[in-house]
């Protein structure tokens, strides 16, 4: 007695996990849109403080015209338990440079979709520091937009939001990024 086994030809279609659904595609684009929007928030803050575009920073107070990007806010608007600490930093050249480089670096990284993990950590730290400068927030006992943005940055990093409408995939293939994946 012999048994026969019926064999079917192998199917050459992609596994189900690799087929992107409409919902998954839409989700990728929502995250990419949020990345671009938050990138613009950081980049606009840099541009306005650098050139005094008149939205929050008058031209006479622009960094390019000798103004300090930290003096106004840290010198006058901070309150709460950390007010003295932040007021002591107001107008310090090193604080101005760190703040402006942070805004520029985070904004550019988010806009281009590169270095999202690093931008999320740096941006999260910057936002938490800004949150502590206004404790307690004006409209809520503890929650404000700084914490929301910090959470959004974490989400952007976790989902690899730089790969859609950004250069994240190209960036990830660079030898340096391959060796140091935290640069993704």
C-alpha positions in Angstrom: 0.0 0.0 0.0 1.4 3.3 -0.9 0.3 6.7 0.2 0.2 9.6 -2.1 0.6 13.2 -1.1 -1.0 15.8 -3.2 1.3 18.8 -3.5 0.2 22.2 -4.5 2.5 24.7 -6.2 4.0 27.4 -4.0 2.2 30.7 -4.1 4.6 33.6 -4.7 2.5 36.3 -3.2 3.8 38.4 -0.2 2.9 37.2 3.3 -0.2 38.8 4.7 1.9 40.8 7.2 3.6 42.6 4.4 0.4 43.7 2.6 -0.4 47.2 3.9 -4.1 47.9 4.6 -5.8 51.2 3.8 -5.9 51.9 7.6 -2.2 51.2 8.0 -1.4 53.5 5.1 -3.6 56.3 6.5 -2.0 55.9 9.9 1.5 56.3 8.4 0.4 59.5 6.7 -1.3 60.8 9.9 2.0 60.3 11.8 4.0 61.9 9.0 1.7 64.9 9.0 2.0 65.2 12.8 5.8 65.0 12.4 5.8 67.8 9.8 3.5 69.9 11.9 5.6 69.6 15.0 8.7 70.1 13.0 7.3 73.4 11.8 6.5 74.4 15.4 10.2 74.0 16.3 11.5 75.5 13.1 9.1 78.5 13.3 10.2 79.2 16.9 13.8 79.2 15.7 13.1 81.5 12.7 11.0 83.9 14.7 13.6 84.3 17.4 16.5 84.4 14.9 15.0 87.1 12.6 12.3 88.7 14.7 9.6 88.0 12.3 7.1 89.8 14.5 4.9 87.0 15.6 6.3 86.6 19.1 9.6 88.3 18.6 9.8 91.9 17.4 12.6 92.6 14.9 14.5 94.7 17.4 14.7 91.7 19.8 15.9 89.2 17.1 18.9 87.2 17.9 20.5 88.4 14.6 20.1 91.9 15.9 21.7 91.3 19.2 18.7 90.2 21.2 18.6 87.2 23.4 16.2 84.3 22.6 16.0 83.3 26.3 16.0 86.6 28.1 12.4 87.6 27.6 10.7 84.4 28.5 13.1 83.2 31.2 13.6 86.6 32.6 9.9 87.6 32.9 7.4 84.8 32.2 8.7 82.0 34.4 6.9 81.3 37.7 6.6 78.6 40.3 9.1 76.5 42.1 11.9 76.8 39.5 11.5 80.5 38.7 14.8 81.5 40.4 16.8 78.8 38.6 15.4 79.8 35.1 15.7 83.5 35.8 19.4 82.9 36.5 19.8 81.4 33.0 18.0 84.2 31.2 20.2 85.9 28.6 23.3 83.7 29.2 25.1 83.3 25.8 25.5 79.5 26.3 21.8 79.1 27.1 20.9 81.2 24.0 23.1 79.0 21.8 21.9 75.7 23.2 18.2 76.8 22.9 18.6 78.0 19.3 20.6 75.0 18.2 18.1 72.8 19.8 15.1 74.5 18.1 16.9 74.4 14.7 18.2 70.8 15.0 14.9 69.4 16.3 12.9 71.3 13.7 15.1 70.3 10.7 15.3 66.6 11.9 11.5 66.4 12.1 10.9 68.2 8.8 13.4 65.9 7.0 12.4 62.8 8.8 15.9 62.0 9.9 17.3 61.4 13.4 13.8 61.1 14.8 14.9 59.2 17.9 17.5 61.8 18.7 15.1 64.6 18.0 12.5 63.0 20.2 14.9 62.8 23.1 16.3 66.3 22.7 12.8 67.8 22.0 11.2 65.9 24.9 13.9 67.2 27.3 13.5 70.8 26.0 9.7 70.6 26.3 9.9 69.2 29.8 12.2 72.0 30.8 9.9 74.5 29.3 7.0 72.9 31.2 8.8 73.2 34.5 9.4 76.9 33.8 5.7 77.6 34.1 4.6 75.3 36.9 1.8 75.2 37.6 0.4 75.8 34.0 -2.1 78.5 33.6 -5.1 76.5 32.5 -4.7 73.1 34.2 -3.1 71.8 37.5 -0.3 70.0 35.6 -1.1 69.3 31.9 -0.2 71.7 29.1 0.9 71.6 25.5 4.6 71.0 26.4 3.7 67.6 27.8 1.4 66.8 24.9 4.2 67.6 22.4 6.7 65.6 24.4 4.3 62.6 24.2 3.8 63.2 20.5 7.6 63.2 20.0 7.9 59.8 21.7 5.1 58.4 19.4 6.9 59.7 16.3 10.1 58.0 17.3 8.3 54.7 18.2 6.4 54.4 14.9 9.3 55.5 12.6 7.4 58.5 11.4 10.4 59.7 9.3 9.9 56.9 6.8 6.7 58.4 5.3 7.1 61.8 3.5 10.6 62.0 4.8 14.1 60.7 4.4 14.0 58.2 7.2 14.6 55.1 5.1 17.6 56.6 3.3 19.0 57.9 6.6 18.7 54.5 8.2 20.8 53.0 5.4 23.8 55.3 6.0 26.8 53.3 7.5 27.0 55.6 10.5 23.4 55.1 11.3 23.7 51.4 10.8 26.5 51.3 13.4 24.7 53.7 15.8 21.0 52.9 15.5 20.0 55.5 18.1 20.7 58.0 15.3 17.6 56.8 13.4 
